[in-house]
Structure formats: structure tokens, C-alpha cells
């Protein structure tokens, strides 16, 4: 069993935290893991992505080939489209429906949604920022997104991912853990 995931977004949105949570869950479940990160100009709001490969068998490369990703988890709709060439024919996209407009020539929002909605792939979208605020922590939008993607990750149980959220945020205190668990649960729903 294997799962190849591309995590993507814009610098500062928490993509690498999501990768850390998935990595923690995979390690505890004795799932083999390889990860490659591209930070780009993350400090300036640039593209950030991570290839995350999970398998019950040995993994020889940390990079996902074009057409090989089972899942794209994106903090931002344009970034989901940027990595579309890597998505498998039966792959799934889980993305925020809230654009992060940080460049002057950002595409028209409706054109983005039209393109995402016209794909033959399953596309799951949600305003993760609004859900995070409702959960009590505006900074937990990335964890809402992880909750949305949990059932599509498959190789790791949703409960194992939820437990990894608690482990990763434990050093920040109980209130932060609870807010992130609530965010995860909202995304899952």
C-alpha cells in the first residue's frame, strides 16, 4: 500500500507543519516515509511545496513523478492548479476555496474555480480560514485542511492523524492542542 501526496501553498500558511503532522503519524504507524520540500521564497509569500511519499514497502525516491500523485493538499486554489500535472488520473484535490492574492497578476477567482470544477478528478473545497475561526483558532486553517484530507490519505488512519496533531502541538500548551483538534475535527466533518 502506498500514497503519494503533494502538499502546497504559500509561505507562512503552514504546509510544512502539515507535513510534520503526517510524518509523525506515519512514523508511529510504522509506515515508510520519504519527504522532499521546496521552500521557494517562503519568507516573501512564495510557493512552498512538499512531496510526501508513504508506503508499507520500501521507498526509493523522495520525489513524485508527473501523473503520480494520489492526492494534492493545497492551502490555496491556484497552487492546487500549479501542481495538476503531477496528479494521477484518479487522484484527489483537497484545497481551500479562499485565494491568497499576493501577486498583481493573480488569476480571476471565478476562472480558478471553473477550472477546478471542470476537472475529472474529485475536488474537495472549503473556506478553511472561516472554519478555523469558527473552531476558535484562525491560525489553524492548515489543520482544518488536514482534517478534510484525512480520509483521502488512507494509508494512515484519521485517528492516527488526529493523535499526531495533539503530539505536534503539545509543547504549545493544552489550549493550542484543543483548538487544533477542534479545527481538525471541523475539517473532517
VEXVO-703739 format. One record per residue (C-alpha): z, y, x; residue number from 0; residue in three letters. Coordinates in Angstrom, 1 decimal. Layout:
# residues N
rec zz Z yy Y xx X mise NUM vofi ALA $
...
This chain:
# residues 189
rec zz 0.0 yy 0.0 xx 0.0 mise 0 vofi UNK $
rec zz -0.9 yy 3.5 xx 1.3 mise 1 vofi UNK $
rec zz -1.0 yy 7.1 xx 0.2 mise 2 vofi UNK $
rec zz -2.8 yy 9.9 xx 2.0 mise 3 vofi UNK $
rec zz -1.7 yy 13.4 xx 0.9 mise 4 vofi UNK $
rec zz -2.8 yy 16.8 xx 1.8 mise 5 vofi UNK $
rec zz -0.1 yy 19.5 xx 1.3 mise 6 vofi UNK $
rec zz -1.5 yy 23.0 xx 1.4 mise 7 vofi UNK $
rec zz -0.6 yy 26.6 xx 0.6 mise 8 vofi UNK $
rec zz 0.0 yy 29.9 xx 2.3 mise 9 vofi UNK $
rec zz 2.5 yy 30.7 xx 5.0 mise 10 vofi UNK $
rec zz 6.1 yy 31.1 xx 3.6 mise 11 vofi UNK $
rec zz 5.5 yy 29.1 xx 0.4 mise 12 vofi UNK $
rec zz 7.5 yy 26.0 xx 1.6 mise 13 vofi UNK $
rec zz 4.8 yy 23.5 xx 2.2 mise 14 vofi UNK $
rec zz 6.4 yy 22.2 xx 5.4 mise 15 vofi UNK $
rec zz 9.7 yy 21.9 xx 3.5 mise 16 vofi UNK $
rec zz 7.9 yy 19.6 xx 1.0 mise 17 vofi UNK $
rec zz 6.5 yy 17.6 xx 3.9 mise 18 vofi UNK $
rec zz 10.1 yy 17.2 xx 5.3 mise 19 vofi UNK $
rec zz 11.4 yy 16.0 xx 2.0 mise 20 vofi UNK $
rec zz 8.7 yy 13.4 xx 1.6 mise 21 vofi UNK $
rec zz 9.2 yy 12.4 xx 5.2 mise 22 vofi UNK $
rec zz 12.9 yy 11.9 xx 4.6 mise 23 vofi UNK $
rec zz 12.3 yy 9.8 xx 1.5 mise 24 vofi UNK $
rec zz 9.7 yy 7.7 xx 3.4 mise 25 vofi UNK $
rec zz 12.0 yy 7.1 xx 6.3 mise 26 vofi UNK $
rec zz 14.8 yy 5.9 xx 4.0 mise 27 vofi UNK $
rec zz 12.4 yy 3.6 xx 2.2 mise 28 vofi UNK $
rec zz 11.1 yy 2.1 xx 5.4 mise 29 vofi UNK $
rec zz 7.6 yy 3.4 xx 4.7 mise 30 vofi UNK $
rec zz 5.5 yy 4.2 xx 7.8 mise 31 vofi UNK $
rec zz 4.6 yy 7.9 xx 8.1 mise 32 vofi UNK $
rec zz 2.2 yy 10.0 xx 10.2 mise 33 vofi UNK $
rec zz 2.0 yy 13.7 xx 9.8 mise 34 vofi UNK $
rec zz -0.2 yy 16.4 xx 11.2 mise 35 vofi UNK $
rec zz 0.4 yy 20.1 xx 10.5 mise 36 vofi UNK $
rec zz -1.8 yy 23.1 xx 10.8 mise 37 vofi UNK $
rec zz 0.2 yy 26.3 xx 10.6 mise 38 vofi UNK $
rec zz -2.6 yy 28.8 xx 11.0 mise 39 vofi UNK $
rec zz -1.4 yy 32.3 xx 10.6 mise 40 vofi UNK $
rec zz 1.5 yy 31.3 xx 8.6 mise 41 vofi UNK $
rec zz 3.6 yy 34.3 xx 9.6 mise 42 vofi UNK $
rec zz 1.0 yy 36.5 xx 8.1 mise 43 vofi UNK $
rec zz 0.4 yy 34.7 xx 4.9 mise 44 vofi UNK $
rec zz -2.4 yy 32.5 xx 6.2 mise 45 vofi UNK $
rec zz -3.4 yy 28.9 xx 5.4 mise 46 vofi UNK $
rec zz -0.8 yy 26.2 xx 6.0 mise 47 vofi UNK $
rec zz -1.6 yy 22.6 xx 5.5 mise 48 vofi UNK $
rec zz -0.2 yy 19.2 xx 6.4 mise 49 vofi UNK $
rec zz -1.8 yy 15.8 xx 6.4 mise 50 vofi UNK $
rec zz 0.8 yy 13.2 xx 5.4 mise 51 vofi UNK $
rec zz -0.1 yy 9.6 xx 5.6 mise 52 vofi UNK $
rec zz 2.3 yy 7.0 xx 4.1 mise 53 vofi UNK $
rec zz 1.8 yy 3.2 xx 4.3 mise 54 vofi UNK $
rec zz 3.5 yy -0.1 xx 4.2 mise 55 vofi UNK $
rec zz 1.2 yy -1.1 xx 7.1 mise 56 vofi UNK $
rec zz 0.7 yy 0.4 xx 10.5 mise 57 vofi UNK $
rec zz -1.0 yy 3.8 xx 10.5 mise 58 vofi UNK $
rec zz -3.2 yy 4.6 xx 13.5 mise 59 vofi UNK $
rec zz -4.2 yy 8.2 xx 12.9 mise 60 vofi UNK $
rec zz -2.3 yy 11.1 xx 11.5 mise 61 vofi UNK $
rec zz -5.5 yy 12.8 xx 10.2 mise 62 vofi UNK $
rec zz -7.1 yy 12.2 xx 6.8 mise 63 vofi UNK $
rec zz -10.8 yy 11.9 xx 6.7 mise 64 vofi UNK $
rec zz -13.1 yy 13.7 xx 4.3 mise 65 vofi UNK $
rec zz -13.1 yy 11.9 xx 1.0 mise 66 vofi UNK $
rec zz -9.9 yy 10.0 xx 1.9 mise 67 vofi UNK $
rec zz -7.0 yy 12.0 xx 0.4 mise 68 vofi UNK $
rec zz -5.4 yy 10.3 xx -2.6 mise 69 vofi UNK $
rec zz -3.5 yy 13.5 xx -3.5 mise 70 vofi UNK $
rec zz -3.7 yy 17.2 xx -2.9 mise 71 vofi UNK $
rec zz -0.4 yy 19.0 xx -3.5 mise 72 vofi UNK $
rec zz -1.1 yy 22.8 xx -3.4 mise 73 vofi UNK $
rec zz 1.1 yy 25.8 xx -3.8 mise 74 vofi UNK $
rec zz -1.9 yy 27.9 xx -4.7 mise 75 vofi UNK $
rec zz -5.2 yy 27.1 xx -6.6 mise 76 vofi UNK $
rec zz -7.6 yy 28.5 xx -4.1 mise 77 vofi UNK $
rec zz -6.0 yy 26.3 xx -1.3 mise 78 vofi UNK $
rec zz -6.5 yy 23.3 xx -3.5 mise 79 vofi UNK $
rec zz -10.2 yy 24.0 xx -3.7 mise 80 vofi UNK $
rec zz -10.4 yy 24.6 xx 0.1 mise 81 vofi UNK $
rec zz -9.4 yy 21.0 xx 0.7 mise 82 vofi UNK $
rec zz -11.5 yy 19.5 xx -2.0 mise 83 vofi UNK $
rec zz -13.9 yy 17.9 xx 0.5 mise 84 vofi UNK $
rec zz -11.0 yy 15.7 xx 1.6 mise 85 vofi UNK $
rec zz -10.1 yy 14.4 xx -1.9 mise 86 vofi UNK $
rec zz -11.1 yy 10.9 xx -2.8 mise 87 vofi UNK $
rec zz -13.3 yy 10.3 xx -5.9 mise 88 vofi UNK $
rec zz -10.3 yy 9.1 xx -7.8 mise 89 vofi UNK $
rec zz -7.8 yy 11.5 xx -6.1 mise 90 vofi UNK $
rec zz -5.4 yy 13.8 xx -8.0 mise 91 vofi UNK $
rec zz -4.8 yy 17.5 xx -7.5 mise 92 vofi UNK $
rec zz -1.3 yy 18.9 xx -8.3 mise 93 vofi UNK $
rec zz -1.3 yy 22.7 xx -8.0 mise 94 vofi UNK $
rec zz 0.3 yy 25.9 xx -9.0 mise 95 vofi UNK $
rec zz -1.8 yy 27.8 xx -11.5 mise 96 vofi UNK $
rec zz -0.5 yy 31.1 xx -10.1 mise 97 vofi UNK $
rec zz -2.8 yy 32.6 xx -7.4 mise 98 vofi UNK $
rec zz -1.3 yy 34.1 xx -4.3 mise 99 vofi UNK $
rec zz -3.6 yy 37.0 xx -3.8 mise 100 vofi UNK $
rec zz -3.2 yy 38.0 xx -0.2 mise 101 vofi UNK $
rec zz -6.8 yy 38.9 xx 0.8 mise 102 vofi UNK $
rec zz -9.1 yy 41.6 xx -0.5 mise 103 vofi UNK $
rec zz -11.9 yy 39.2 xx -1.4 mise 104 vofi UNK $
rec zz -9.8 yy 36.7 xx -3.3 mise 105 vofi UNK $
rec zz -11.9 yy 34.9 xx -5.8 mise 106 vofi UNK $
rec zz -11.8 yy 35.7 xx -9.5 mise 107 vofi UNK $
rec zz -8.9 yy 33.8 xx -11.1 mise 108 vofi UNK $
rec zz -11.0 yy 32.5 xx -14.1 mise 109 vofi UNK $
rec zz -13.6 yy 31.2 xx -11.7 mise 110 vofi UNK $
rec zz -10.9 yy 29.3 xx -9.8 mise 111 vofi UNK $
rec zz -9.6 yy 27.7 xx -13.0 mise 112 vofi UNK $
rec zz -13.1 yy 27.0 xx -14.3 mise 113 vofi UNK $
rec zz -13.9 yy 25.1 xx -11.0 mise 114 vofi UNK $
rec zz -10.6 yy 23.2 xx -11.1 mise 115 vofi UNK $
rec zz -11.1 yy 22.3 xx -14.7 mise 116 vofi UNK $
rec zz -14.7 yy 21.1 xx -14.2 mise 117 vofi UNK $
rec zz -13.7 yy 18.6 xx -11.5 mise 118 vofi UNK $
rec zz -14.0 yy 14.9 xx -12.4 mise 119 vofi UNK $
rec zz -10.6 yy 14.4 xx -10.8 mise 120 vofi UNK $
rec zz -7.3 yy 14.6 xx -12.6 mise 121 vofi UNK $
rec zz -5.9 yy 18.2 xx -12.1 mise 122 vofi UNK $
rec zz -2.3 yy 19.0 xx -13.0 mise 123 vofi UNK $
rec zz -1.4 yy 22.7 xx -13.0 mise 124 vofi UNK $
rec zz 1.8 yy 24.6 xx -13.8 mise 125 vofi UNK $
rec zz 3.2 yy 28.1 xx -13.2 mise 126 vofi UNK $
rec zz 5.7 yy 26.7 xx -10.7 mise 127 vofi UNK $
rec zz 7.2 yy 30.1 xx -10.0 mise 128 vofi UNK $
rec zz 8.2 yy 30.6 xx -13.6 mise 129 vofi UNK $
rec zz 9.6 yy 27.1 xx -13.7 mise 130 vofi UNK $
rec zz 11.7 yy 27.7 xx -10.6 mise 131 vofi UNK $
rec zz 13.1 yy 30.9 xx -12.0 mise 132 vofi UNK $
rec zz 14.0 yy 29.0 xx -15.2 mise 133 vofi UNK $
rec zz 15.7 yy 26.4 xx -13.0 mise 134 vofi UNK $
rec zz 17.8 yy 29.2 xx -11.5 mise 135 vofi UNK $
rec zz 16.2 yy 29.5 xx -8.1 mise 136 vofi UNK $
rec zz 13.0 yy 31.5 xx -7.7 mise 137 vofi UNK $
rec zz 12.7 yy 30.1 xx -4.1 mise 138 vofi UNK $
rec zz 12.4 yy 26.5 xx -5.4 mise 139 vofi UNK $
rec zz 8.8 yy 26.7 xx -6.6 mise 140 vofi UNK $
rec zz 7.8 yy 24.2 xx -3.9 mise 141 vofi UNK $
rec zz 10.4 yy 21.7 xx -5.2 mise 142 vofi UNK $
rec zz 9.1 yy 22.2 xx -8.7 mise 143 vofi UNK $
rec zz 5.6 yy 21.3 xx -7.3 mise 144 vofi UNK $
rec zz 7.0 yy 18.2 xx -5.6 mise 145 vofi UNK $
rec zz 8.6 yy 17.1 xx -8.9 mise 146 vofi UNK $
rec zz 5.2 yy 17.5 xx -10.5 mise 147 vofi UNK $
rec zz 3.6 yy 15.4 xx -7.8 mise 148 vofi UNK $
rec zz 6.3 yy 12.7 xx -7.6 mise 149 vofi UNK $
rec zz 4.7 yy 10.2 xx -10.0 mise 150 vofi UNK $
rec zz 1.3 yy 10.5 xx -8.1 mise 151 vofi UNK $
rec zz 2.9 yy 9.8 xx -4.7 mise 152 vofi UNK $
rec zz 3.7 yy 6.4 xx -6.0 mise 153 vofi UNK $
rec zz 4.5 yy 4.7 xx -2.7 mise 154 vofi UNK $
rec zz 7.9 yy 6.4 xx -2.8 mise 155 vofi UNK $
rec zz 9.9 yy 6.3 xx -6.0 mise 156 vofi UNK $
rec zz 10.7 yy 9.5 xx -7.8 mise 157 vofi UNK $
rec zz 14.4 yy 8.8 xx -7.4 mise 158 vofi UNK $
rec zz 14.0 yy 8.4 xx -3.6 mise 159 vofi UNK $
rec zz 12.2 yy 11.8 xx -3.5 mise 160 vofi UNK $
rec zz 15.0 yy 13.4 xx -5.6 mise 161 vofi UNK $
rec zz 17.6 yy 11.9 xx -3.3 mise 162 vofi UNK $
rec zz 15.7 yy 13.4 xx -0.3 mise 163 vofi UNK $
rec zz 15.8 yy 16.8 xx -1.9 mise 164 vofi UNK $
rec zz 19.6 yy 16.6 xx -2.0 mise 165 vofi UNK $
rec zz 19.8 yy 15.3 xx 1.6 mise 166 vofi UNK $
rec zz 17.5 yy 18.1 xx 3.0 mise 167 vofi UNK $
rec zz 19.3 yy 20.9 xx 1.2 mise 168 vofi UNK $
rec zz 22.8 yy 19.5 xx 1.7 mise 169 vofi UNK $
rec zz 23.6 yy 21.8 xx 4.6 mise 170 vofi UNK $
rec zz 22.9 yy 24.9 xx 2.5 mise 171 vofi UNK $
rec zz 25.7 yy 24.0 xx 0.0 mise 172 vofi UNK $
rec zz 26.2 yy 22.4 xx -3.4 mise 173 vofi UNK $
rec zz 24.7 yy 25.4 xx -5.4 mise 174 vofi UNK $
rec zz 21.4 yy 25.2 xx -3.4 mise 175 vofi UNK $
rec zz 21.3 yy 21.4 xx -3.8 mise 176 vofi UNK $
rec zz 21.9 yy 21.7 xx -7.6 mise 177 vofi UNK $
rec zz 19.3 yy 24.4 xx -8.0 mise 178 vofi UNK $
rec zz 16.7 yy 22.4 xx -6.1 mise 179 vofi UNK $
rec zz 17.5 yy 19.2 xx -8.0 mise 180 vofi UNK $
rec zz 17.1 yy 21.1 xx -11.3 mise 181 vofi UNK $
rec zz 13.7 yy 22.5 xx -10.0 mise 182 vofi UNK $
rec zz 12.6 yy 19.0 xx -9.0 mise 183 vofi UNK $
rec zz 13.5 yy 17.7 xx -12.5 mise 184 vofi UNK $
rec zz 11.6 yy 20.5 xx -14.2 mise 185 vofi UNK $
rec zz 8.5 yy 19.7 xx -12.3 mise 186 vofi UNK $
rec zz 8.9 yy 16.0 xx -13.0 mise 187 vofi UNK $
rec zz 9.0 yy 16.8 xx -16.8 mise 188 vofi UNK $
